[in-house]
């Protein structure tokens, strides 16, 4: 019987036997060791799932360099072993972050920043709409195109209904000024 491989040593160290601790069961805190390599392709009962992913060539090249270096014998000659190991460690890290509330906090902060940005963008859009409406009315009034001015005022009065304060009031003031100019021409 030859030497026990480092993988088998770590699995034995964890006490993995059928029906006992499974090193892939990341919810069992006793079974996970950040220094171990998780390269098996099946669980304790021989079950597995296929997953296909696409990666950029530079990542594949870096993974190949790691595997082919031979510095980590647990990977053998298989990039798949490296990927399985990386996935198990990342999933464990993510589960710990979720348990600690850190991930929830970061997601809530991101949502808050996104909402603030949306509000700022909405304010800028409304300010731009009012400014463009006023510029359009001024341009047509300067050209004394009264029919076009009347049409723009009517369209503006319909469009302004979707605005809320203070933009609605500001737009209504502009429309009233040009409605008065149109009547007094």
C-alpha positions in Angstrom: 0.0 0.0 0.0 1.9 3.3 -0.8 2.1 6.6 1.0 -1.1 8.3 1.9 -1.6 11.4 -0.3 -1.9 14.8 1.3 -5.6 14.8 0.3 -6.3 11.6 2.1 -4.3 12.8 5.2 -6.4 15.9 5.4 -9.6 14.0 4.9 -8.5 11.4 7.6 -7.5 14.3 9.9 -11.0 15.6 9.6 -12.4 12.3 10.6 -14.2 11.8 7.3 -15.7 8.3 7.0 -19.0 7.3 5.6 -21.7 8.7 7.8 -19.3 11.0 9.7 -18.1 14.6 9.0 -18.0 15.5 5.3 -15.3 18.1 4.4 -17.6 19.5 1.7 -20.4 20.2 4.2 -19.5 23.8 4.8 -22.3 24.3 7.4 -20.5 22.0 9.7 -17.9 24.2 11.3 -15.8 21.3 12.5 -15.3 19.9 9.0 -13.9 23.0 7.3 -10.2 23.8 7.5 -9.0 26.8 5.5 -5.6 25.1 5.0 -7.1 22.0 3.5 -7.5 21.3 -0.2 -11.0 20.4 -1.4 -10.4 18.7 -4.8 -12.8 15.7 -4.7 -15.4 15.7 -7.5 -18.0 13.7 -5.5 -19.5 13.8 -2.1 -19.3 11.0 0.5 -21.9 9.0 -1.4 -20.3 9.4 -4.9 -22.7 12.1 -6.0 -21.8 15.1 -8.1 -23.2 17.8 -10.3 -21.8 19.2 -13.6 -21.2 22.9 -13.8 -19.8 24.6 -16.9 -18.3 28.1 -16.8 -16.5 30.3 -19.2 -13.4 32.2 -18.0 -11.2 34.7 -19.7 -8.0 33.3 -21.3 -5.7 35.1 -18.9 -7.4 33.4 -15.9 -7.0 30.0 -17.6 -3.4 30.8 -18.2 -2.8 31.8 -14.6 -4.6 28.6 -13.3 -2.5 26.5 -15.8 0.7 28.1 -14.4 -0.3 27.2 -10.8 -1.2 23.6 -11.7 1.7 23.0 -14.0 4.2 24.4 -11.5 3.8 21.3 -9.4 4.1 23.4 -6.3 0.7 22.2 -5.1 0.6 18.4 -5.5 -3.1 18.3 -4.4 -4.0 19.7 -7.8 -2.2 17.0 -9.7 -2.4 18.0 -13.4 -6.0 19.2 -13.2 -7.2 22.8 -13.4 -10.6 21.3 -12.2 -9.0 20.4 -8.9 -7.9 24.0 -8.5 -11.4 25.3 -9.4 -13.1 22.9 -7.0 -10.8 24.0 -4.2 -11.2 27.7 -5.0 -15.0 27.3 -5.1 -15.2 25.5 -1.8 -13.1 28.1 0.0 -15.0 31.0 -1.6 -18.4 29.6 -0.7 -17.3 29.1 2.9 -16.0 32.7 3.0 -19.3 34.0 1.5 -21.4 31.9 4.0 -19.3 33.3 6.9 -19.8 36.9 5.6 -23.5 36.3 5.3 -23.7 34.8 8.8 -21.7 37.8 10.2 -24.1 40.3 8.6 -21.2 41.9 6.7 -22.6 41.1 3.3 -26.1 42.2 4.3 -24.6 45.5 5.5 -22.7 46.0 2.3 -25.8 45.2 0.1 -27.9 47.7 2.1 -25.2 50.3 1.7 -25.1 49.7 -2.0 -28.9 49.9 -2.2 -28.8 53.2 -0.3 -26.1 54.7 -2.5 -28.1 53.6 -5.6 -31.3 55.2 -4.3 -29.4 58.5 -3.6 -27.9 58.4 -7.1 -31.4 57.8 -8.6 -32.8 60.7 -6.7 -30.0 63.0 -7.8 -30.4 61.9 -11.4 -34.2 62.4 -11.2 -33.7 66.0 -9.8 -31.1 66.7 -12.5 -33.5 65.4 -15.2 -36.4 67.5 -13.9 -34.2 70.6 -13.7 -33.1 70.0 -17.3 -36.6 69.5 -18.5 -37.8 72.8 -17.0 -34.7 74.6 -18.4 -35.1 73.1 -21.9 -38.8 74.0 -21.8 -38.1 77.6 -20.9 -35.4 77.9 -23.5 -37.7 76.4 -26.2 -40.5 78.8 -25.3 -38.0 81.8 -25.3 -36.6 80.7 -28.7 -40.1 80.4 -30.3 -41.3 83.7 -28.7 -38.1 85.5 -30.0 -39.0 84.3 -33.5 -42.6 85.5 -33.0 -43.9 82.2 -34.2 -47.2 82.6 -32.3 -48.8 79.3 -33.6 -45.7 77.3 -32.6 -45.6 79.1 -29.2 -49.3 78.3 -28.6 -48.7 74.7 -29.5 -45.6 74.5 -27.2 -47.5 76.1 -24.3 -50.3 73.5 -24.7 -47.9 70.6 -24.9 -46.0 72.1 -21.9 -49.2 72.3 -19.8 -49.9 68.6 -20.5 -46.3 67.6 -19.8 -46.0 69.6 -16.6 -48.7 67.4 -14.9 -46.2 64.6 -14.4 -43.8 66.9 -12.5 -43.9 67.4 -8.7 -43.0 70.4 -6.6 -41.0 72.6 -7.0 -40.5 71.8 -10.6 -44.1 71.9 -11.5 -44.6 75.4 -10.1 -41.4 76.6 -11.8 -42.6 75.2 -15.2 -46.1 76.6 -14.7 -44.6 80.1 -14.1 -42.7 79.9 -17.4 -45.8 78.7 -19.2 -47.9 81.5 -17.6 -45.3 84.2 -18.7 -45.4 83.0 -22.3 -49.2 82.5 -22.3 -49.4 86.2 -21.2 -46.9 87.2 -23.9 -49.0 85.3 -26.5 -52.2 87.0 -25.4 -50.6 90.5 -25.4 -48.8 90.2 -28.8 
